[in-house]
Amino acid sequence: MSLNSDQKKIYQYDTTFSPSSLSEIKKIFSSGQISIGNYQEKLKNQLEKITGCKYVFLTNSGTTGLHLALLAVGTSKNNNVIMPSYLCEEVLNAVKYTQAAPKFVDINSTNYSIDLQKARKSINKNTSAIIVPYQYGDLVDIKILKDSKIPVIEDICHCTGGKNSQKPLGSIGSIGMTSFNDRKFLDGGYGGAVFTNNIEYARKIKSLLSLSGNKKYKINYNYSTPNLASYIIHEKSKKLNHDIKQRRKIADYYFKSFQKSELTIRYESVKNSFFYRFMIDVPNDKHNFIKKMASLGIVCGIGVDFPLHKMYGSKENLPNTDLAVKNSVALPIRPNLSNSELRKISTAVKKSLYA
Ligand SMILES: Cc1ncc(COP(=O)(O)O)c(C=O)c1O
C-alpha cells in the first residue's frame, strides 16, 4: 500500500513516481541491467553538476556515504567526531561504524542546524571531523570552521541541490554526502552518495569501494546504488530546481499565514532554508496538536523525538536541542501540495492551536 493511498489525508511525503517513466523502467528490466548499467554513470555526472564536486561515488544509503566520508578523512577508534544531537540516529550509526566517539553540540536558537561556534569550541586533539547537517535544509555558514584545520563533512540530505552564496552545498566543506531514501528530495527508494573535490579523499574512497581481486586481501565496502534506482533518482533530479522553488513558495505562504499566530517559526527568510520540512514551534502540548491535526486529515511530522545525546547516554547540556524536541512539529511541505490543500492545512493549524 502506498503512503498516499488514502487520498483524503494530506501526507508529509509523496513517494509516487511519474507513469511516463515506466517505459524506460521496462527497458531496464528487459535488458537485465537492474544492478549495473549506464544510469549509474549518468547519475554520477548529474551529481557532479548538482554538488559542484569533481569526484562522486554512489552508495546504497546516506549512512554508508557518511561512513565512507568519515573513513576518507581518517576517522578511527581513538577519534571523536563533532555532531549535533538534534538529528536522526543513522548519523550516529555511521560514526559508530568507525568506532569513534560522538561529541554532541547544541543547535542554534534561530534554526535547527548545528551551532558552529560551539562546534569550534568542542574541537580537541582527537577530533577527526565535524559533521554539519543542514537540518531541515537550514543554512549555516561553515566558513567559520575553515581555519580550524578539522575536516568538515557536509550532510546535505535535507537540501540536495541547494546553494549558499552561489556555491553548491556539498562543495563548501572538505567532503559531502547525501541520501536518496524515500523521504528525500531525490527519492530512489534507497541510495546515497559521497562527493568531494579533494583527490586524496577520492582515492581513499575508490580504494574502500574496490575489491582486492587477486591482490593481497583488504577490507572493502559493498555500498553501490543499483542501476534501476540510479535511473529513478536521475529522473527525479530533472525536477529538483522546480521542487526547491515550490518548497520556498509554500514556506512563504505558511510564514504569511501564521504571522499573527502564537507560533514560533525559526526562519529569518525563505532564502535561509531549503525546507525539507516546515517546522513550527507549538507552545503547549505538541503531541496533542499533532493528534488534532490528524483528526482534521493532516499528517504532521514529529521532527526529532529523542535527541541523540540522551539516546547515547551522554551528559551534555543542550537547551536549544531540548526545546526543539519538546515543541517542534513538521507541517507537510511537499512540492505538489495544491492551493486548496494549503488552505486546508492553514485552517487546521489555527483550529488545532486554539480549539
Ligand atoms: C540528515 C540525515 N543524515 C543522514 C541520513 C541517513 O540517510 P539514509 O537513511 O539514506 O541512510 C538521514 C536519513 O534520513 C538524514 O536525514
The ligand as an ORCA input file, in Angstrom:
! r2SCAN-3c Opt
* xyz 0 1
  C      20.360     14.426      7.966
  C      20.459     12.966      7.615
  N      21.681     12.413      7.505
  C      21.828     11.105      7.200
  C      20.742     10.288      6.959
  C      20.936      8.840      6.614
  O      20.465      8.546      5.329
  P      19.915      7.067      4.957
  O      18.567      6.905      5.593
  O      19.848      7.066      3.468
  O      20.916      6.116      5.467
  C      19.462     10.821      7.056
  C      18.299      9.923      6.832
  O      17.167     10.086      6.918
  C      19.305     12.200      7.381
  O      18.088     12.756      7.481
*
